[in-house]
Structure formats: structure tokens, C-alpha cells
Amino acid sequence: VSLASEALKSFWSEVYRKSWGIRLHGSTSSEELLQVCDNLRTSITMWYLEFYFCVDGPWADSGISGYFL
């Protein structure tokens, strides 16, 4: 996964990124992995998601919650 630095909220620093990576690598269960991924999801700014992902259009009724432009 690659995210542009401007997509992340201001608290996401290099130290935070490294800490997150250690937690990701050390995840030993699906629950831990989901929690770590959710930490990343909450750090992404909403405008970035709205700009790069669509929640309407031809895919809206397909059961897919979003698609990459």
C-alpha cells in the first residue's frame, strides 16, 4: 500500500509510521491485524478518500463500497 504524505493527518509522523509498522509486523491474530489496519484508516484524511475513491456511480449497486479511480 502506498499513500501520499498529504493524505495523512498531521499526527502521522515518521516515528508514528515506524511504530505502526512494528505493530503491523508483530500482529499475530486477525483481530490484531484488523486493529492495526484500522489505525491506518483513521489516519487518512477524509478529503483524500473522497477524492480518490468513489462511493457512487456504476459500482454503487454492486456491493463494492468503493473503487479506485
C-alpha positions as a Markdown table, in Angstrom:
| # | Residue | x | y | z |
|---|---|---|---|---|
| 1 | Val | 0.0 | 0.0 | 0.0 |
| 2 | Ser | 1.3 | 3.4 | -0.9 |
| 3 | Leu | -0.2 | 6.7 | 0.4 |
| 4 | Ala | 0.9 | 10.2 | -0.5 |
| 5 | Ser | 2.1 | 12.1 | 2.6 |
| 6 | Glu | -0.6 | 14.7 | 2.1 |
| 7 | Ala | -3.2 | 12.0 | 2.6 |
| 8 | Leu | -2.3 | 11.5 | 6.2 |
| 9 | Lys | -3.3 | 13.6 | 9.2 |
| 10 | Ser | -0.7 | 15.7 | 10.9 |
| 11 | Phe | -0.1 | 13.3 | 13.8 |
| 12 | Trp | 1.2 | 10.7 | 11.4 |
| 13 | Ser | 5.0 | 11.3 | 11.8 |
| 14 | Glu | 8.0 | 9.2 | 10.8 |
| 15 | Val | 8.1 | 7.9 | 14.4 |
| 16 | Tyr | 4.4 | 7.1 | 14.3 |
| 17 | Arg | 4.8 | 5.3 | 11.0 |
| 18 | Lys | 7.7 | 3.2 | 12.3 |
| 19 | Ser | 5.7 | 2.3 | 15.4 |
| 20 | Trp | 2.7 | 1.4 | 13.3 |
| 21 | Gly | 4.9 | -0.8 | 11.0 |
| 22 | Ile | 6.3 | -2.7 | 14.1 |
| 23 | Arg | 2.8 | -3.3 | 15.3 |
| 24 | Leu | 1.7 | -4.4 | 11.8 |
| 25 | His | 4.7 | -6.8 | 11.5 |
| 26 | Gly | 4.1 | -8.1 | 15.0 |
| 27 | Ser | 0.4 | -8.9 | 14.6 |
| 28 | Thr | -0.3 | -12.5 | 15.5 |
| 29 | Ser | -4.0 | -12.7 | 15.0 |
| 30 | Ser | -6.6 | -11.4 | 12.6 |
| 31 | Glu | -8.0 | -9.2 | 15.4 |
| 32 | Glu | -4.7 | -7.5 | 16.0 |
| 33 | Leu | -4.2 | -7.1 | 12.2 |
| 34 | Leu | -7.6 | -5.5 | 11.9 |
| 35 | Gln | -6.9 | -3.1 | 14.7 |
| 36 | Val | -3.6 | -2.0 | 13.2 |
| 37 | Cys | -5.2 | -1.5 | 9.8 |
| 38 | Asp | -8.0 | 0.5 | 11.4 |
| 39 | Asn | -5.3 | 2.8 | 12.9 |
| 40 | Leu | -4.1 | 3.5 | 9.4 |
| 41 | Arg | -7.6 | 4.0 | 8.1 |
| 42 | Thr | -8.4 | 6.6 | 10.8 |
| 43 | Ser | -5.2 | 8.5 | 10.0 |
| 44 | Ile | -6.2 | 9.1 | 6.3 |
| 45 | Thr | -7.8 | 12.4 | 5.7 |
| 46 | Met | -11.4 | 12.3 | 4.5 |
| 47 | Trp | -10.8 | 14.6 | 1.6 |
| 48 | Tyr | -8.2 | 12.1 | 0.2 |
| 49 | Leu | -10.6 | 9.3 | 0.4 |
| 50 | Glu | -13.4 | 11.3 | -1.2 |
| 51 | Phe | -11.0 | 12.5 | -4.0 |
| 52 | Tyr | -9.5 | 9.1 | -4.9 |
| 53 | Phe | -12.4 | 6.7 | -4.1 |
| 54 | Cys | -15.9 | 6.9 | -5.3 |
| 55 | Val | -18.9 | 5.6 | -3.4 |
| 56 | Asp | -21.4 | 6.2 | -6.2 |
| 57 | Gly | -21.6 | 5.5 | -9.9 |
| 58 | Pro | -21.7 | 2.2 | -11.7 |
| 59 | Trp | -20.2 | 0.2 | -8.8 |
| 60 | Ala | -22.5 | 1.6 | -6.2 |
| 61 | Asp | -25.1 | -1.2 | -6.5 |
| 62 | Ser | -22.6 | -4.0 | -6.9 |
| 63 | Gly | -21.9 | -4.4 | -3.2 |
| 64 | Ile | -18.5 | -2.9 | -3.6 |
| 65 | Ser | -18.2 | 0.0 | -1.1 |
| 66 | Gly | -15.8 | 2.0 | -3.2 |
| 67 | Tyr | -13.4 | 1.7 | -6.1 |
| 68 | Phe | -10.1 | 3.4 | -7.1 |
| 69 | Leu | -10.2 | 6.0 | -9.8 |
